[in-house]
Amino acid sequence: MRLRVEFTTEPFDLDEAPAHAVVAREVVEAAELDAVDVGPFGNTAEGGADQVLSAVEALLRRSLEAGATRISLQVNVVGDGAEGEVER
């Protein structure tokens, strides 16, 4: 099974990436994922279920430790005919 996670960490700082956002980026970039896209207002990562779920656990723990006060995330099954998804 393939999963895609979309996430944001808060509080936002438009002038400089806060420590929790930097940590979240480092976690997903270091994970064994197939696709990672980080941006100022949202991030996505995609890969096998075990890899994505492990990355999500690390992302939650480390971002909270680094000062995040809120983490919003959504996890979707992709690539296996899930409704609304394109087969990859």
SESEDO-665092 format. One record per residue: x, y, z of N, C-alpha, C in turn; residue in one letter. Coordinates in pm, whole numbers. Layout:
% SESEDO-665092
{{X, Y, Z}, {X, Y, Z}, {X, Y, Z}, A};
...
//
This chain:
% SESEDO-665092
{{84, -118, 0}, {0, 0, 0}, {89, 124, 0}, M};
{{49, 222, -79}, {119, 351, -83}, {34, 454, -12}, R};
{{102, 544, 59}, {34, 650, 131}, {94, 785, 95}, L};
{{10, 887, 103}, {57, 1026, 90}, {15, 1099, 216}, R};
{{110, 1167, 278}, {79, 1249, 394}, {97, 1395, 356}, V};
{{3, 1476, 398}, {11, 1622, 382}, {9, 1679, 523}, E};
{{100, 1772, 552}, {107, 1823, 688}, {154, 1968, 693}, F};
{{115, 2033, 802}, {166, 2166, 836}, {194, 2168, 986}, T};
{{290, 2250, 1024}, {319, 2271, 1166}, {298, 2418, 1198}, T};
{{258, 2444, 1319}, {232, 2581, 1363}, {299, 2603, 1497}, E};
{{327, 2725, 1535}, {285, 2851, 1475}, {369, 2886, 1351}, P};
{{305, 2963, 1263}, {371, 3009, 1141}, {462, 3127, 1170}, F};
{{565, 3141, 1091}, {650, 3259, 1093}, {687, 3285, 948}, D};
{{636, 3392, 892}, {657, 3420, 751}, {797, 3474, 721}, L};
{{868, 3522, 823}, {1000, 3578, 802}, {1110, 3473, 803}, D};
{{1095, 3372, 889}, {1199, 3271, 904}, {1133, 3139, 946}, E};
{{1181, 3029, 889}, {1124, 2899, 925}, {1152, 2869, 1072}, A};
{{1046, 2843, 1150}, {1067, 2811, 1291}, {1133, 2673, 1307}, P};
{{1190, 2650, 1423}, {1263, 2525, 1448}, {1177, 2402, 1422}, A};
{{1049, 2406, 1460}, {964, 2288, 1440}, {941, 2259, 1292}, H};
{{937, 2363, 1209}, {920, 2343, 1065}, {1048, 2285, 1004}, A};
{{1162, 2331, 1051}, {1290, 2279, 1002}, {1303, 2132, 1039}, V};
{{1267, 2098, 1163}, {1274, 1959, 1207}, {1181, 1871, 1124}, V};
{{1059, 1917, 1099}, {965, 1839, 1019}, {1021, 1813, 880}, A};
{{1081, 1915, 820}, {1142, 1899, 688}, {1255, 1798, 693}, R};
{{1339, 1806, 794}, {1451, 1713, 808}, {1402, 1569, 823}, E};
{{1296, 1550, 899}, {1242, 1415, 919}, {1196, 1353, 787}, V};
{{1116, 1427, 710}, {1065, 1368, 585}, {1173, 1355, 479}, V};
{{1270, 1447, 478}, {1378, 1435, 380}, {1471, 1319, 413}, E};
{{1485, 1284, 540}, {1572, 1173, 580}, {1502, 1037, 571}, A};
{{1369, 1038, 566}, {1294, 913, 560}, {1310, 849, 422}, A};
{{1289, 720, 416}, {1300, 648, 290}, {1168, 658, 213}, E};
{{1139, 779, 164}, {1015, 805, 92}, {1046, 830, -55}, L};
{{945, 806, -139}, {963, 819, -284}, {952, 963, -332}, D};
{{870, 1041, -266}, {847, 1178, -310}, {826, 1267, -188}, A};
{{896, 1380, -186}, {882, 1477, -77}, {875, 1615, -140}, V};
{{777, 1694, -98}, {763, 1831, -146}, {738, 1919, -24}, D};
{{833, 2005, 10}, {817, 2093, 125}, {798, 2236, 77}, V};
{{713, 2308, 148}, {687, 2446, 113}, {651, 2525, 237}, G};
{{633, 2656, 223}, {607, 2740, 340}, {470, 2719, 403}, P};
{{372, 2670, 327}, {236, 2657, 380}, {184, 2514, 381}, F};
{{263, 2420, 338}, {219, 2281, 338}, {327, 2193, 282}, G};
{{323, 2069, 321}, {425, 1972, 282}, {358, 1841, 247}, N};
{{415, 1768, 154}, {364, 1636, 121}, {480, 1539, 110}, T};
{{449, 1415, 141}, {546, 1308, 126}, {469, 1182, 88}, A};
{{532, 1097, 8}, {464, 979, -42}, {560, 861, -42}, E};
{{507, 744, -12}, {588, 624, -14}, {511, 505, 36}, G};
{{582, 398, 65}, {520, 279, 120}, {460, 307, 257}, G};
{{359, 230, 293}, {286, 254, 417}, {378, 252, 539}, A};
{{465, 153, 550}, {552, 146, 668}, {643, 267, 677}, D};
{{698, 310, 564}, {789, 424, 565}, {715, 553, 599}, Q};
{{598, 573, 542}, {521, 695, 570}, {477, 698, 716}, V};
{{427, 586, 766}, {381, 584, 905}, {495, 605, 1004}, L};
{{610, 549, 975}, {728, 572, 1060}, {769, 719, 1057}, S};
{{766, 778, 937}, {802, 919, 924}, {701, 1008, 998}, A};
{{572, 974, 991}, {470, 1052, 1061}, {492, 1047, 1212}, V};
{{522, 930, 1264}, {548, 920, 1408}, {667, 1008, 1448}, E};
{{776, 998, 1374}, {894, 1080, 1404}, {864, 1229, 1388}, A};
{{790, 1263, 1283}, {754, 1402, 1258}, {674, 1459, 1375}, L};
{{575, 1384, 1423}, {494, 1432, 1535}, {578, 1451, 1660}, L};
{{655, 1351, 1696}, {736, 1358, 1818}, {839, 1471, 1812}, R};
{{914, 1475, 1704}, {1024, 1572, 1696}, {975, 1715, 1677}, R};
{{868, 1735, 1600}, {815, 1870, 1580}, {757, 1926, 1709}, S};
{{688, 1843, 1785}, {635, 1889, 1914}, {748, 1923, 2009}, L};
{{851, 1839, 2011}, {968, 1867, 2096}, {1037, 1997, 2056}, E};
{{1029, 2032, 1927}, {1095, 2152, 1877}, {1007, 2276, 1887}, A};
{{889, 2264, 1949}, {808, 2383, 1973}, {680, 2396, 1895}, G};
{{644, 2300, 1814}, {516, 2309, 1744}, {402, 2308, 1846}, A};
{{303, 2392, 1823}, {186, 2394, 1911}, {66, 2329, 1843}, T};
{{79, 2305, 1714}, {-28, 2238, 1638}, {34, 2174, 1515}, R};
{{-8, 2052, 1487}, {35, 1983, 1365}, {-91, 1930, 1299}, I};
{{-116, 1973, 1178}, {-231, 1925, 1102}, {-181, 1829, 997}, S};
{{-244, 1712, 988}, {-201, 1620, 884}, {-317, 1540, 831}, L};
{{-297, 1495, 710}, {-395, 1411, 641}, {-318, 1300, 573}, Q};
{{-367, 1179, 584}, {-302, 1064, 521}, {-402, 1002, 425}, V};
{{-358, 981, 300}, {-442, 920, 198}, {-375, 798, 139}, N};
{{-455, 698, 106}, {-407, 583, 29}, {-403, 628, -116}, V};
{{-291, 603, -183}, {-276, 644, -324}, {-222, 529, -408}, V};
{{-250, 539, -537}, {-186, 450, -632}, {-237, 308, -640}, G};
{{-344, 273, -569}, {-395, 138, -581}, {-542, 139, -619}, D};
{{-579, 245, -694}, {-717, 256, -740}, {-809, 325, -641}, G};
{{-753, 389, -539}, {-836, 461, -443}, {-915, 569, -520}, A};
{{-1037, 590, -480}, {-1123, 686, -550}, {-1056, 823, -558}, E};
{{-1057, 880, -677}, {-1003, 1013, -696}, {-852, 1016, -715}, G};
{{-786, 902, -712}, {-642, 897, -728}, {-606, 834, -862}, E};
{{-498, 880, -917}, {-449, 828, -1044}, {-352, 715, -1017}, V};
{{-363, 607, -1091}, {-271, 495, -1078}, {-132, 540, -1118}, E};
{{-30, 507, -1039}, {108, 548, -1069}, {189, 428, -1107}, R};
//
